[in-house]
Amino acid sequence: AALHTYHKRNQEEVEYGFHVDNVIGSTPQLNTHRSRDWVSFFGECRLGAQLNICKKKHPGDRDIQEHGHKLLKNLHIFFQDVHIYPSLLHGDLWSGNWDGG
């Protein structure tokens, strides 16, 4: 019940992101650029970051950049009338960081 109450606290005051950056496997994940708007945070810190990595690794692949930027520009359309609330989540569960004991 306490966790539920924690996540339901004043939603207008919370931001998407976290106080430290982390990684997904060996890929850096930007969290410290905080936003009150989930679509902006997801577009910039998740999809945009992946596009930047792709651009560095495959500079000649203009298709992925063109389609990726088109998606970023129109991302908000996919989330019209969707209410997304931030919550703290541990999303890297693999055999090396959990105790199946």
Secondary structure, 3 states (H helix, E strand, C coil): CHHHHHHHCCHHHCCECCCCCEEECCEEECCCCCECCHHHHHHHHHHHHHHHHHHHHCCCCHHHHHHHHHHHHHHHHHCCCCCCCCCCCCCCCCCCCCCCC
